[in-house]
Every structure is written in C-alpha cells, then in structure tokens.
C-alpha cells in the first residue's frame, strides 16, 4: 500500500506531531510505502538564494529509529508572498507525477491549500482521500482577510473527503455544523509511545548538573511552540519577585522555540532571572529526561479560537511519565479528560498562575495525581492502539468503495 501525505508545515524541523507518530510507525512495515510532501515554512533552506530547488529526504527520524519515509520538498521562489504560491504550483505537478509513476492507494491531508490540490486530483484519479483535521486550521492563518477564505477551503474539504479524522468531540461538532454526515467523521485522539518514556539515568544526572537543579527546587515545565497566548511571560513576571525576595525554590524550564522565544530570552536577561531555563529546541531523544525533571507540567494557554478545540499531545506525554498536569479549562481538554485523568483545571490563566504557588506545597499529592494519569494513558492512548484504529478506517473505506 502506498500512502501520500500532504502538509503545509516542516516535517524535518517541526514536531513531532500526529503525522510523525503514525506514519513513521506505518513505514516500518514492508507492505506500506509512505511519501510526504512538506513545506519549508520557517525558511530554513538556502536563505540567500531566490530559487529553492526541489529536495528529497529519506529515513528522517523524529520518533522512532530508521523509519522508511520518502519526504519531498518541492522547489519554490524565495520571495515574500510568492513563496507559498510558487510551492503550490510545483506541488500540483509533483503530485500528478507521483500519481502517474507510483499511484498512491490513499491520500491523507493535514493541510488546506495542499489538501485542496490533493482532493481535486484524488477525484480525477479516483483515489480515496482522508482529511486529518488535527487543528482548527483556518484559525492558524495570521492574516484576517485570508482567514475567511481558509474557512471556506475547510468546508470544501469536509464535503468532498471520503473520511474526516479529528482529535476531539469539539472538532467533530464544529464540522457537523457544516451539514456533514456524522458517519463521515471519526475521532482519533493523539497518543503516546510508552516505549519512548524510559528515562536514561546518565542523561538525567547530566541535565541536573547542567541546569544546576537540586532536590529543594520545585520545577515547573512547559514544552512546545512558544505562542504569545501560552502565559509564559505572565508566569515569569508574577513569580520573579517571589523567587528573588522570598527565596522561593522555583525553577521554570521552557522547552521549545519559535513564537516568543526571543522575547523570553530578552525578558530573562533584563530581569536577571536565572531561575528561568530556556534550552530552546532539543532532540526528541532528550525530551523524556527533560520531562522527568518536572514536578508540575503546565498547559497554561489562554482560551481562544485556536486553543478551545484542541487536546495537545504534550498532555499525554506528561501523563505517560506520571507527571501531574496543571491546565487552564480548555473546553476540549475538559471534555476529553476531566473525569478520568485528575488533571488540575483552573477557571482562567490568572488563577492557573496563582495555583502554581499553592501546588508547590503539595508534592506528595502531585505524585499521586501523576500515577492516575499514567494509568489512563496506558489504557486508552497508546499509539499501537490508535494506529490499529487508523488502519481500520482505511479498511472500511476500501470496503465501502468495493460495495459501490
């Protein structure tokens, strides 16, 4: 079986995301071939060149060793406003070439504009098309007047896809408002690879020394893309004076880059906040040890149009390592996990920030909460279980086509 995966983000430098976890694992099976079209959204390639040539990669590993994925990054013009348009043109002809040469059995899209091209060609060549709607994609568009067009593209993809996969009940409910049949939409949540949570004690001890951590320190932890609405600046400003004047044994590890990363560095330097630790982006193989340092993991996002419908995979990664999670009451997270996980929810971001100081005095209770979260993840969110569900969706689509 050959699966063509379409996305508008950088497969090599972003993530790992849902698609990395699913398709790297599927690619290990000899009977399955995975081809990915991605996009150099952060302009990592040949900054001084106007013409970016097509580049292909193999065996790029994000979550497992030696995946068998073929990644294609099509050529484009490195000029503002023309980058995306030119890449879409080259993607169109690249997809046609792939179809004619190595006809995919399925096309799976995680994107809108690339997805529309893939959907159009899937109908011409009669290839099943799955729209994996892992985010409220039009809300991620930064330009207002384009956001409306992106929303319209979403509705086209909803209507004509053979299958729509979402992470949460809230995403499904939103799509149902576009008069899409409920039978067409299935929920496939994010998951966790339990084999990836084994802590390397040598790495862990080295990290503790490098970061000057000791047993008295209470470590709060955030990882991922550093959005403005993640509350990180607010947490630093709230606790800095307490750390300095009250000798509060607090350390704040912020793992990741992008977004406000440079602002955080500037703030840390301005305040001389040595209790704030900003390692930037680290290899996936080190994330387990970083999480292990934490006494409390944070989901400090403000509720907005982007965050209200998501259940980020980092929550499962935290719980898989028996770490307690403090989260703002993001609606999708509350709906998915409140009854079973013992996640500590707060009404808003301001209360969450204050709650950190209260929880610092409850380490024993936090460890008990972490144990319950691990049990839930193990039973419901292991990747081997979720990938089996994904494969079943493929089988069901094949059966439906054969019956027509």
C-alpha positions in Angstrom: 0.0 0.0 0.0 1.2 3.5 -0.9 0.0 6.5 1.2 0.7 10.1 0.1 0.8 12.5 3.0 0.2 16.3 2.4 1.0 19.0 4.9 2.0 22.7 4.9 4.5 22.6 7.8 8.1 21.5 8.0 8.3 17.7 8.5 12.0 17.9 9.4 12.1 20.7 11.9 8.6 21.0 13.4 7.0 18.5 15.7 6.9 15.6 16.3 3.2 15.8 15.6 0.5 13.3 15.0 1.6 12.5 11.4 5.2 11.7 12.5 3.9 9.2 15.1 1.5 7.5 12.8 3.4 7.4 9.5 6.9 6.7 10.8 5.5 3.6 12.5 3.5 2.5 9.5 6.5 3.0 7.2 8.4 0.2 9.1 6.0 -2.3 7.6 7.4 -3.7 4.3 3.9 -3.7 2.7 3.4 0.1 3.3 5.2 2.9 1.5 4.9 6.5 2.8 5.6 9.6 0.7 5.3 13.0 2.3 5.1 16.5 0.7 6.1 19.1 3.2 6.9 22.9 3.1 9.9 24.9 4.4 7.6 27.3 6.3 10.4 28.7 8.5 12.7 29.4 5.6 15.5 27.0 6.8 16.8 26.3 3.3 19.4 28.4 1.4 18.4 31.8 2.9 20.5 33.7 0.3 19.1 32.0 -2.7 16.0 33.3 -4.6 15.3 29.9 -6.3 15.0 27.0 -4.0 15.4 23.7 -5.8 13.4 20.5 -5.1 14.9 18.5 -2.3 14.2 14.9 -1.2 15.0 13.2 2.1 14.8 9.6 3.2 15.0 7.9 6.7 14.4 11.2 8.6 13.7 10.1 12.2 11.5 12.1 14.6 10.0 9.5 16.9 11.4 6.0 16.1 14.6 4.7 14.7 15.1 4.2 11.0 11.7 5.0 9.5 11.2 4.4 5.8 9.6 7.6 4.7 10.3 9.5 1.5 10.0 13.3 2.0 9.7 15.6 -0.9 10.1 19.4 -0.6 9.2 20.9 -3.9 11.1 23.9 -5.4 9.8 27.4 -4.9 10.7 31.1 -5.2 12.2 32.6 -2.1 10.3 35.9 -2.3 7.8 37.2 0.1 4.2 36.5 -1.0 5.4 34.3 -3.8 6.9 31.5 -1.7 3.6 29.8 -0.9 2.0 30.4 -4.3 5.1 29.0 -6.1 5.3 26.0 -3.9 1.6 25.2 -4.5 2.2 25.3 -8.3 5.2 22.9 -8.0 3.3 20.7 -5.6 0.4 20.4 -8.1 2.7 19.0 -10.8 4.7 16.9 -8.3 1.5 15.2 -7.0 0.5 14.4 -10.6 3.9 12.9 -11.3 3.7 10.8 -8.1 0.2 9.6 -9.1 1.3 8.7 -12.6 4.5 7.0 -11.5 3.6 5.3 -8.2 -0.1 5.7 -7.9 -1.0 6.1 -4.2 -3.7 3.9 -2.7 -4.7 6.8 -0.3 -4.0 10.5 0.0 -4.0 11.8 3.6 -4.0 15.6 4.0 -3.2 17.6 7.2 -3.5 20.9 5.3 -5.8 23.2 3.4 -4.2 24.5 0.2 -2.1 21.4 -0.4 -5.2 19.5 0.7 -7.4 21.1 -1.9 -4.9 20.2 -4.7 -4.8 16.7 -3.4 -8.6 16.5 -3.1 -9.0 17.7 -6.7 -6.5 15.2 -8.1 -7.9 12.4 -6.0 -11.3 12.9 -7.6 -9.8 12.9 -11.1 -7.8 9.7 -10.5 -10.3 8.1 -8.2 -8.0 7.8 -5.1 -9.6 7.7 -1.6 -8.9 11.0 0.3 -8.7 11.4 4.1 -8.7 14.8 5.7 -7.0 14.6 9.1 -8.2 17.7 10.8 -5.9 17.9 13.8 -6.3 21.7 14.3 -8.8 24.4 13.6 -6.7 25.2 10.6 -8.3 28.4 9.4 -7.7 29.9 12.9 -4.0 29.4 12.5 -3.9 31.8 9.5 -2.4 35.1 10.7 -4.0 37.4 8.1 -7.6 38.3 8.7 -8.9 38.6 5.1 -7.3 35.2 4.2 -8.8 33.5 7.2 -12.2 33.6 5.7 -11.0 32.0 2.5 -9.3 29.3 4.6 -12.5 28.6 6.4 -14.3 28.2 3.0 -11.5 25.8 1.9 -12.1 23.7 5.0 -15.8 23.3 4.2 -14.9 22.1 0.6 -12.5 19.5 2.1 -15.2 18.4 4.7 -17.8 18.0 1.9 -15.8 16.0 -0.6 -13.3 14.0 1.5 -14.0 10.2 1.8 -13.2 10.4 5.5 -12.6 13.1 8.1 -10.5 12.3 11.2 -10.4 14.7 14.2 -8.8 14.6 17.6 -11.8 15.8 19.7 -15.5 15.8 20.1 -15.5 19.6 19.8 -13.8 19.4 16.4 -16.4 16.9 15.3 -19.3 19.0 16.5 -17.9 22.1 14.6 -17.7 20.1 11.4 -21.3 18.8 11.9 -22.4 22.4 11.8 -21.4 22.4 8.1 -24.1 19.8 7.4 -21.6 16.9 7.1 -22.8 13.4 7.7 -21.8 12.1 11.2 -20.9 8.8 9.6 -18.1 10.5 7.7 -16.4 11.9 10.8 -14.4 9.8 13.3 -12.5 10.8 16.4 -8.9 9.6 16.6 -7.1 11.2 19.5 -3.4 11.9 19.9 -1.4 9.3 21.7 1.8 8.3 23.4 4.5 5.8 22.7 5.1 4.1 26.0 8.4 2.7 24.7 9.8 6.3 24.5 9.4 7.1 28.2 12.3 5.1 29.6 14.5 7.5 31.4 18.2 7.4 30.8 19.6 8.0 34.3 23.0 9.1 33.0 21.4 11.7 30.7 19.1 12.8 33.6 22.0 13.3 36.0 24.0 15.2 33.4 21.0 17.5 32.8 20.5 18.2 36.6 24.2 19.3 36.8 24.0 21.4 33.6 20.9 23.2 34.8 22.0 23.5 38.4 19.0 21.7 39.9 18.9 20.3 43.4 16.3 18.4 45.5 14.9 21.5 47.0 13.9 23.0 43.7 10.3 22.8 42.6 10.4 22.5 38.8 7.6 23.7 36.6 7.7 22.7 32.9 6.3 23.8 29.6 7.2 22.5 26.2 6.2 23.1 22.6 5.9 26.0 20.2 6.1 29.2 22.3 2.8 31.0 21.5 2.1 34.5 22.8 -1.0 33.2 24.5 0.8 30.4 26.4 1.1 32.6 29.5 4.9 32.2 29.9 5.8 35.8 30.2 3.0 36.3 32.7 4.3 33.4 34.8 7.8 34.8 34.8 6.7 38.3 35.8 4.4 37.0 38.6 7.0 34.8 40.3 10.3 36.7 39.7 10.0 38.9 42.7 8.9 36.0 44.9 12.0 34.0 43.8 14.3 36.9 44.5 12.8 38.4 47.6 11.2 35.3 49.3 13.9 32.8 48.3 11.3 30.7 46.6 12.9 27.4 45.3 11.3 27.6 41.9 12.7 26.7 38.5 10.9 27.2 35.2 12.0 25.1 32.3 10.6 26.3 29.0 11.5 23.7 26.3 11.0 24.8 22.7 11.4 27.7 20.3 9.5 29.8 17.8 6.9 32.5 18.6 8.1 34.5 21.6 11.4 32.6 22.2 13.5 35.7 21.6 11.2 37.8 23.8 11.6 35.3 26.6 15.4 35.5 26.3 15.3 39.3 26.4 13.0 39.2 29.5 15.2 36.7 31.3 18.3 38.8 30.6 16.5 42.0 31.6 15.3 40.6 35.0 18.4 38.5 35.5 16.0 35.6 36.0 18.5 32.7 36.3 15.6 30.6 37.7 14.1 30.6 34.1 15.7 27.9 31.9 15.4 28.2 28.1 17.2 25.3 26.4 15.5 26.0 23.0 14.7 23.1 20.8 16.3 19.8 21.8 16.5 16.4 20.1 13.4 14.2 20.6 15.6 11.6 22.3 16.2 14.1 25.2 12.6 15.1 25.9 12.0 12.2 28.2 14.8 13.3 30.5 13.6 17.0 30.5 10.0 15.9 31.4 11.4 13.7 34.2 12.9 16.9 35.8 9.4 18.3 36.3 7.4 18.4 39.5 4.5 20.1 37.7 3.7 20.3 33.9 1.8 23.2 32.5 -1.0 23.7 29.9 -1.2 27.4 30.6 -2.9 28.5 27.3 -5.5 31.2 27.3 -8.8 30.1 25.8 -9.1 31.4 22.3 -10.3 30.3 18.9 -7.1 28.2 18.4 -7.0 26.5 21.9 -10.6 25.9 22.7 -10.9 22.8 20.4 -7.6 21.1 20.9 -6.2 18.4 23.1 -2.4 18.8 22.6 -0.3 15.6 22.5 2.0 17.1 25.2 -0.7 16.3 27.8 -0.4 12.6 27.1 3.4 12.8 27.1 3.3 14.4 30.6 0.9 11.9 32.0 2.8 9.0 30.5 5.7 9.9 32.7 3.5 10.1 35.8 3.7 13.9 35.9 0.8 16.0 37.3 -0.7 18.5 34.8 -2.0 21.9 35.6 -4.2 23.2 32.8 -6.5 26.1 32.0 -10.0 24.8 31.4 -9.7 24.4 27.6 -13.1 23.0 26.6 -11.9 20.1 24.5 -9.3 19.0 27.2 -12.0 19.2 29.9 -14.5 17.2 27.8 -11.9 14.5 26.9 -10.0 14.1 30.2 -11.6 15.7 33.2 -13.5 12.7 34.6 -10.6 10.2 34.3 -7.2 11.9 34.4 -7.1 14.1 37.6 -5.7 16.9 35.6 -5.8 20.0 37.8 -8.0 22.5 36.0 -8.4 26.2 36.7 -11.0 28.7 35.5 -8.6 31.0 33.7 -5.0 31.8 33.1 -4.7 34.2 36.1 -5.9 31.6 38.6 -3.6 29.0 37.0 -0.6 31.2 37.6 -1.5 31.7 41.3 -2.2 28.0 41.6 1.4 27.1 40.9 2.5 28.7 44.2 -0.2 26.7 46.1 0.8 23.4 44.5 4.5 23.9 45.4 3.5 22.9 48.9 1.7 19.7 47.8 4.4 17.5 46.3 3.1 14.2 47.7 -0.4 14.9 46.3 1.0 15.7 43.0 2.8 12.4 42.7 -0.5 10.6 43.4 -2.1 12.6 40.6 0.7 11.6 38.2 0.1 7.9 38.9 -3.5 8.1 37.9 -2.7 10.0 34.7 -0.2 7.3 33.7 -2.9 4.5 34.1 -5.3 6.4 31.8 -2.7 6.9 29.1 -1.6 3.3 29.2 -5.2 2.0 28.8 -6.6 4.4 26.2 -3.9 6.4 24.4 -1.0 4.1 23.4 0.0 4.6 19.8 -0.2 0.9 18.9 -3.9 1.0 19.7 -4.6 4.3 17.8 -2.7 3.1 14.7 -4.8 -0.1 14.7 -7.8 2.2 14.6 -6.3 4.3 11.8 -5.7 1.1 9.7 -9.3 0.0 10.4 -10.6 3.3 8.9 -8.6 2.6 5.8 -10.1 -0.9 5.5 -13.6 0.5 6.0 -13.0 3.0 3.1 -11.8 0.2 0.9 -14.9 -1.9 1.7 -17.3 1.0 1.1 -15.7 1.6 -2.3 -16.0 -2.0 -3.3 -19.7 -2.0 -2.4 -20.5 0.9 -4.7 
